[in-house]
Amino acid sequence: MDPIQEKIIQSRRSFLTTAAGGVGGMALASMLCDDGVLATLQPEAVNPLAPKPPHFEAKAKACIFIFMAGAPSQLELFDPKPKLAELHGQKLPDSLIDKVRFAFIQKEKAVLMGGYRKFKRHGQCGMELSDLIPYIGEHADDICLVRSMHSEAFNHHPGQLMMNTGVPMFGRPSIGSWLNYGLGSVSQDLPGYVVLTSGRGTSGGTSNWTSGFLPSTYEGVPFRNQGEPILHLSNPADMPHDCQRRGLEATRDLNQMHHEATLDPEILSRIASYELAYRMQSAAPDLIDLSDESEATLEMYGVNREEGEWKRHRNGGGDEFKSFASNCLLARRMVERGVRYINIYHATWDHHSDMDKRIQFNSLMADQPIGALLGDLKDRGLLNSTLVVWGSEFGRTPLGENRIGSDPNTGRDHHPFAFSMWAAGGGIQGGQVIGKTDDIGWNIEEDPVHINDFHATLLHLFGLDHLQLTHRHQGRDFRLTDVAGKVVEKMLA
C-alpha cells in the first residue's frame, strides 16, 4: 500500500484509537511489553539495524566473502586434471560444444589446453591444491572445497550479480544486505556491511553490494584502506563538536516529522545513517589505523611486501600487494568490532591470455594474506564463528582461448558449467572436497552445487531459513535464493 494512503486510513481511525480505545490500547501495550513483543519492535522502529533473533541457532556470526572478480581458473588452482594435460592440443567432439555459448572462443579451431601448474596434497585430509597457493594449503583441514559449482551466467557482470544477489539482473539485494535485514547488526559504531576493494575494480561495481528493494540502511558501505575511510566523513577543522550535534538533532527531528506524515521507511534509514555516520567519525579512523598491530602480524599478512619485478606484470590498480593484504587484516579487525558482513573484492582475474604469468602474480598477491587471515582468526578463537568464503562469478574453460587478434591458447574463456569455491569456519565441515568434475573439467559428475544452493547454505549457517527470509515487493515475496536453492548438508559441521 502507498504510505500516504496508509496514513489516511490510519487517520480516519484515530478518533477510535485515541478516545474510545485509549484505555484498551494502554492495556494492550502493557501486555505486549510484559510479553517482550513491544520491546522487540521498538528498537527496530528507531534503528533498522537493531539485532534480531535468527530462525534457529546460528553457527556463524560474521562472514568475510573474498571475491576474486574476473573468474580465476579452477584448473590452475583447485581442480587438478592430469588427463587434460595428456589431451593438450586436441579438439573436443562437435557434439559437446555445438550448442555452447562462449564469450570469445572460436569453436571451429578450439583445442584443449593442459593446466600450467603442479598440484600437491595438503593437511591430514590430503586435499590437492595448486603450487600457487601454499599458504592457503596450510589450512586445508579447515577448508571445504566445492569443485562442482555451476551457474547460468557466462559473462562477468551478470555472473557477479548472480553470485552476489542470487539472480543475474539489477535491482536485487546482495547477500550482506539480506543478512543485515534478517539479523541486524551488533556493531554500534560501524556499518553492518562493509566493502573493501583493490585492483582494477569489478565489472559489477556498486550493483554487487546494493540493497536493491530493501531499505538503503542495509546497503554495503565501501571503505578505503588509507586516508579517510569514507570520503567527507571528517568535519571541517573549524566546526565545533556541539554545533554538529545540535544540527544532527534538528535534522533528526525534521526527518521524524516527515516520517510521521508519510510513513516512508527510507526516512528511518536516513535517520539511522546520519546517526551511524556521526559515531563512525571516531570509530572508522581507529579501525584503519594499523599502528596498534604488531610487526609480526603485519609481516604475517604481508602488508609491507614489495612487488619488485612483478610490477611489470600487473593486471591493474596499484600497490596491489599492500592494498589486498591491508584489506584482509582490516576484515579481521572488523569482525572483532562486530561487523556482520565484509566483502573483499579484487580485480582482475580475467585471464584470457598470458595466464601463466598473470595468475602467478595474482596468486602471489592473494595467497599469503588469505592464509594469514585464516590462521589469525583461528588463533584468536574467531574462526568457529566467522565464515570465510573464497569465490568468483564462474570458472575457466579447459579449451584454450583463441580469440582473433591475440596469442592463441595462452589463456582460458568463461566457463559457468563447472567451477570451484571454498569456505572455512562458521559451522563449515573442513578437510573435505565436495563434488567432482569429469577428466577434463568440462562437466560435473558428482554433487552439483548451484549458486542458489550455496546461498541457502550460507544463510543456514547464520540461523536463517532461506525460504522464510523474504521481503514483499511489487506484490510478491522475494528471497536471496529466488525460486530455487537447497542447503548443502555435506558442507555443514
N, C-alpha and C positions, 0 to 999 in steps of 0.2 A: 504494500500500500504506500502511496505517496505520503511522505512525512507531514506535509501541510494538511492533507485530508484527514490523516490520523489525528492531528491536533484538533481539527474542527470537531470531529466526532467526540474526542475527549472533553472538549469544552462544553458541548451540549449535555454531557453527563455530569458536569462539575457541580451543579446545584445539589443533585442527589448525593454526590460523594461528600461534599463539604457540609451539607446540612443534615438531611435525613440519615445519611450513612456515616456521619462523622464518628460517632461512638463505636459503631461496628468496625470502622476502619482502624481506629486506635487499638481495638481489641485484637483484630487480625494481625496488625503489625507486631503487637506484643507477643502473640503466639508464634509468629514467624521468627522473631528474634530468639525466643526460647528454644525453638527447634533448630536454630542455626541457619535457616534459609535466608533470612534477610541479611544476616551478617555476610553471607556468601555473595549476595547480589550487590551490596552497597559499594565495596571497593572497586568492583568492575565498572560501576557507573562512573566513578571518579577516575579510575586508572584502567584502561582497557588491557594493560599488560599485567594486572594483578594475578598472582599464581592461582591456578585452578587444579583440581584433582584429576588424575588420569582415569581412564575407564577401568583399569586393573593395575596391579603392582608393576611398576616400571623397573627395568634393569639399567637403562641409560638415563642420565640427567642432562648431558650435553653431547653435541655432535660437532666434529670437525670434518667437513667434507672437502677433500683435496681434489680439485677439478683440474685435470690436465687437458685444457682446451685444445682442440685440433685433432684429437684421436691418436694416441700413441699406438705403436704396433705391438699387439699382444704376442706376435710371433718372434719378436726380438726381446721381449721382457718376461712373459708369463706362461707361454704355451709352446713348449719345445716340439718341433716336428722334424725328426731325422729323415722321414720318408720324403718330405718336401725338398730337402737338400739333394736326395737321390734323383728326384724328378726335375731338378733345376733345368730350365730351358725348354721343357716340353709343354705342349698345348693341352688344355682341358677339352674333353668332348664337347662338341657344339650343343648337345642336349642339356648340358649342365649350366651353360651361360647364355643360352639363346634368349631367354625372357628376363634376364637380369639387367637391372639398370645400374650403370656406373656413372661416376661423376666425370671421369676423364679417359678411362681405358678405351682403346680401340680394339674391339672384340676380335676382329679378324686376324690380328697379329699378336694377341696377348699370349704370353707364356708364363709358366710358373717360375717363381724366384725363391730359391732357398734362403733360409734365415742367415743373418750375418753373425750371430752370437753363439757362444757356448753356454750350456746350462750345467748347473751342479746342484746337488741336494743340500738342503739346509735343515737344521734343527733335528730334534728327535723324530719328527713326523716325516722327514725326508722330502720335503716339498722342493720340486725342481723350479729353480729361478735362474734368470739370466746373470751372467757375469757383470752386467752393467749395474746391478742393484745389490751389492754385498751388504750394505748397512741395513736395508730392509730385510734382506735374507736372515740377518741375525735374530729377527723377531718372527720367524716363520711359525713357531709354535703358538703364537698369539693371533696369527692371521688365518682367516677363512678366505681362500682364493676361489672365486667363481669363474670358471672358464667357459661357461655356457650362457652368457648374457646375449640378448638379442633385442632388436628394435625395428621399427618400420621406417625410421628416418635415415636417409642416406646422404644428406647434406648438412653442413655444420650448424647453421642457425636453427633449423627445425630439430636437429639432433640434440642440441644443447637445451632447447626448450623442453624437449621430451624428457631428458634426464633430470631437469630441474623442476619442472612443473607437471609432469605426467602426461602431457599431450604436446604434439608438435605445432602449437599455434599460440598466438598472442593472447594476453588477457587473463591467463590463469595464475593463481598464486603459486609461489615456489615452496619447496619443502620447508625452508626455515620459517616462512610466513604461516604455513599450516601448523607447524609445531608451536609457535608462539600464540597463535589463535586458539589452539586446543589446550595449551598448558600454561600460558602466561610466561612471565619471566621473574626469576628470583633476584635479578640484579636491579638495584635501585638507582645506580649512577651510570650505567651503560646500557645501550640498546640490547634487546633480546636476540637480535640477529645482526651480525656484523660481517662485512665483506672485505677481504684483503686481496689485492691483485698485484701481479708483477708480470714483466714481459710485455708483449705487444698489445695485449687486450683481446678479449674474447669476441667471437663473431656475434654472439647474442647480446653482449653488453648488458645494460640495466634490465633488459627483459628477463635475464636469468635470475634476478633476485627481486622481482616485482611482487607486490602483494595482490595484484590482479583486482578482483572484485571484493576482496577483503578490505577492511579499513586500512588506511595507509600507515597506521601505527605498526603494523606487522611487516612492513617492507624492510628489506635489508639496507643497512646503513654502511656505505663504503668508507673505510678508514685508510688514511695514508700511513706509511710506516716511518716517515720522517717529517720534520716540520710540524705544522699544525695537523693533528689527526683528521680534523674536518675543517675545511676552509671557512673562514669567517666565524669560527667558534669563539675566538677571543674578543674581549671588549676593547674598544679604543682606550689608549693609555690614560686619558684624562676623564674617563667616565667613573663617577663614584659608584661603589658597590650598592649602596642603598637606593640610588636612583634607578639602577637596573631592576632591583627587586620591586620597587613601587610600580614601575612601568609594566613589569610582568604581571603583577597582581591586578592592575587595571585592565590589562588585555584579557586576563583570565575571566574577570567579572563580565566584560563585554561579550566574550565568547559564550559564557554560560547563559547570559540573557538571550543571545541569538539561538542557542540550542533549545532553550525552553520554548521559544517561539516556533521553531521549525522541526525540532527532533531529528535533525540531520546528524547521524553518527560520526561523520567526518569532523564535526566540530569538537567532539570529545577527543578524537585523535589529535586534533590541532592543540588542544589544551595540554594533553599529555606530552606531546612533542616539545612544546615550549618549556614545560617543567623539566623534562629529561635533559634538554639542551642546557638548561641552567645548571643542573647538577653535574653534567658532563664537563663543564668548563674546568673543573678541578680534577675529575676522575680520568678523563681521556689523556691529557698530557702526562699524568703519572703513569698511565698504562704503557705508553710507548717509550718512556724513559727507561732504557735498559741498564742504567748505571748501577742499579742495585743487584744486577745479576753477576755472578762470579765469572772470573776469566775462564775457569774450567767449563762453565755452562756455555759461554759464548763460543769457545773453541769447539765444544761438542757439537753445537748446531752449525758451526762453520760460518758464523756471522761475518767474520773479517777475512774470509778466504779471498784470494786474488784469482781472477780468471786467467791471467797470464796469456799464453799463446792462444787460448780458446776464444779470445775476443774476436778474432777474425772469422770464427765460425758461428757467431751469434745469429740467432733467428730473429731477434727484435728486442726492443726495450733497451735498458742499460743497467749495469751493475746488477745483473740478474742473480748472481750467486748470493750477494749480500741481501738483496731485496727478498728473495724467496726464503732464505734462512731466517731473516728477521720475522717474516710473516709466520713461520712455523713456531718460533719462540713466542711471538705475540699471541698466537692461538692458545698456547698453554696458559699464558697469563690471563687471558680472557676466561678460560674455563675456571680458573681459580677465583675469578671475580663474578662468577655466576651467569656469564653469557650463555644462552641456550644453544645457539646455532652459529657456527663460524664457517664461512666459505673461504677457502684459499684457492684462488684462480691463478693459473699460469698459462701463458700462450707465447709461442705456439708449438704444438707437436704435430703439425700438419705436414708430414714428410713425404711429399710426392716425388722428391728427388734427393740425391745425396744423403740418403737415410743413415748410412753408416756413421758419418761424421756428426750429423745433426742430432741423432738420438744419443750419441756418446756425450755431446755437450749437455743436452737436457738432463740426461740421467746423472751425470756428474754434478750438475747443479742441484738436483732434487733429492738424490738418494740419501746423502748424509743428513740433511736437516729432517727428513721424514723419519729416518731411523732414530735420530736423536729425540724427536718428538715422542715416538712410541716408548723409547726407554725412559725418558724423563717423566712421562705420565705414569708409567708403571712404578718407577722408583718413589714417586710422590703419593702412591695409592689412588691415583685418579683414573687409571685405565679401565678399571672394572665398571666405572660409571660414565665413562666417556667413549662414545662410539667414534672411531676414526675410519673414514671411508676414502678409498682411492678410486677414481673413475674418470670417465670421459663420455663423449656423446656416442661413440661407436668404435670399431676397431679398423684393422687394415687387411687388405686382400692378400691371399697367397700368390696372386698374379702380380707380376712386376708392372709398374706404371710405364706406359708407352705413349704418353701424351705427345702430340705433334709439336715439334719445336723444342723439346727438351731431351736430355740424355735418357735413352730407354733403359728400363729395368734397373734404376738406381733408387727407386722408392716404391711406395705402395698406394693404391687408391682406397677409397672409403669402403668399409665392409660392416654393415649393420647385422649380418646374419649370425655371427658367432664372434664374440669378443670377451675380454676378461676384465673383472673388477675384483677388489678385495676389501674386506672390512676387518676390524680388530676392536677388542674391548667392548664395553657397554652391553654385555649379555651375549656376545658372539662366541660360538664354539670354535676356538682357534686350532691350528695344526691340522687343517684338512683342506682338501680340494673338492669342490662340488662341480659336477658337470664334466663332459668330455666332448671334444670335437673330433672330426674324422682325421685321417692320416695327414691331410694337407691343411687342415684348419678352415675348411670351406663351410661345412655344415655341423650342426650339433647332433651328437649321437646319444647323449645321456643327460637327463635332468636339465632341460631348458629352463632358463630364468628370464622372464621378460622384465623390462624396466618397471612396470607396474607391480610385479611381484616383489621386486627389490624394495620399492617404496612401501608396500604393505608390511614388509618385514621390518623396515626401519621404524615405521610408526609403532609396530607391535613392541619393539624394544623400549619405546618410550611409554608403554602402557596405554596405547591408543588403538582402538579397533578402526581400521581404515574404512569399514562400512558405516561406522557411526560418526566419524569425524566429517561432518558435512556443513555446507553453508547454502542457504536458499538464495538463489539469484535468477532473475528473469523467469520465475515460475517453476523452477525445479531445484532439487538438491544436488550440489556439486561436491566432489571429493577429489583428493590428490590422485587417487588411482582410477579416476574417471568411472568407467563401467566394467573394469577388469580388476586383476590383481588377486593374489593369494599369498599368504605367509609361507616363506620357505623354511619349513620346520627344521631341515638339516642344518641351517645356519645358527640355530639357537642353542645356547649352552644349557 
